[in-house]
Amino acid sequence: MPITRRSLLATAAALAAMPAARAFADTEWPSHIVKTISPYGAGGANDISLRIFNAFFERELKEQFIVENKPGAGTRIASETVAHSAPDGYTWLYAAAPYATAEALFGKLNYERKELRPVAMAAYAPIFLIINAKSPYKTLPELIAYGKSKSEGLTFGSPGPGSQPHLAAELLFKTAGVKGLNIPFRGDSAAYTELLAGRVDATFTAITSALPHIQAGTFRVLATGSPTRSTIYPDAPTMVELGYPQVTAAGWYGFMAPAATPAPIIEKLQDLVLRALKDKDVQQKLIAQGLEAHGLSGVDFAKFIDDETAKWSKVIKEAGLQGQQ
């Protein structure tokens, strides 16, 4: 086909229109179903809180947001899925705290951190130091002293090696100068059984699952790992208050996207998440799951993740936990 002046002008006009068309498409997002990827199975705090946010998004944007659960490999399967997804705003990751520790624990990953972009932090999952109420120690200083009196030190139950409760315990052992042994279980309920039987000395856990035992008087709460007192259980002092300012630890959740996702779409979801966190209904539903609304912009969320990565990578290295998963 001969190239004519008319065909050249038509091609130039089409190319010139492309950025405008792209920008229009970005501002019209979403125009069909959006997938939000949870790195855990259905029914847990991550999955349920994501559904809470999705309901708010649907109400605001009049488009369907669905949860796709991709559990396994310490949340790496979900992260890899989103990192390698099309950057079109229709696949998002609802990341969790293990995202910041995955490389230190597992080594080389099947995705690179630069392939994912933090969009907004959404929720904080405080953890609490719990003991058997019948234990001879009633306070954190007494627990530490008890551990130092035993040649084997303290035993801590956790929901798995490399989990946030496990890493919090390792940080406490090092900071307090006490020997400690992590005993992993399949979930909190198994750890509680051993704690109630007196076969482990303590555990870090979410307050919601432990609350029935606390209310029954069989568990005692010694402290929270949060940097400030938790609104969920404000009676628990912080480790900072008890003289261990370095021992801060909590789970967290936040939204991430493939790095090349257009900025207008990123900004739209960021603003939507931050608005959701000001909604009283959303706040109350999060609290019912043992979560605190905790919003950070994409920039601040990225810094938070970098700080968490540096902090816990050091703990993992010093505790010799690399490659043990």
Stockholm file with secondary structure:
# STOCKHOLM 1.0

chainA/1-325         MPITRRSLLATAAALAAMPAARAFADTEWPSHIVKTISPYGAGGANDISLRIFNAFFERELKEQFIVENKPGAGTRIASETVAHSAPDGYTWLYAAAPYATAEALFGKLNYERKELRPVAMAAYAPIFLIINAKSPYKTLPELIAYGKSKSEGLTFGSPGPGSQPHLAAELLFKTAGVKGLNIPFRGDSAAYTELLAGRVDATFTAITSALPHIQAGTFRVLATGSPTRSTIYPDAPTMVELGYPQVTAAGWYGFMAPAATPAPIIEKLQDLVLRALKDKDVQQKLIAQGLEAHGLSGVDFAKFIDDETAKWSKVIKEAGLQGQQ
#=GR chainA/1-325 SS CCCCHHHHHHHHHHHHHHHHHHHHHHHTCCSSCEEEEESSCTTSHHHHHHHHHHHHHHHHHSSCEEEEECCCGGGHHHHHHHHTSCSSSSEEEEEEGGGGTHHHHHCSCSSCGGGEEEEEEEEEEECEEEEETTSSCCSHHHHHHHHHHSTTCEEEEESSTTSHHHHHHHHHHHHHTCCEEEEECSSHHHHHHHHHTTSSSEEEECHHHHHHHHHTTSEEEEEESSSSCCSSSTTSCBTTTTTCTTCCCEEEEEEEEETTSCHHHHHHHHHHHHHHTTCHHHHHHHHHTTCEEEEEEHHHHHHHHHHHHHHHHHHHHHTTCTTCC
#=GC SS_cons         CCCCHHHHHHHHHHHHHHHHHHHHHHHTCCSSCEEEEESSCTTSHHHHHHHHHHHHHHHHHSSCEEEEECCCGGGHHHHHHHHTSCSSSSEEEEEEGGGGTHHHHHCSCSSCGGGEEEEEEEEEEECEEEEETTSSCCSHHHHHHHHHHSTTCEEEEESSTTSHHHHHHHHHHHHHTCCEEEEECSSHHHHHHHHHTTSSSEEEECHHHHHHHHHTTSEEEEEESSSSCCSSSTTSCBTTTTTCTTCCCEEEEEEEEETTSCHHHHHHHHHHHHHHTTCHHHHHHHHHTTCEEEEEEHHHHHHHHHHHHHHHHHHHHHTTCTTCC
//
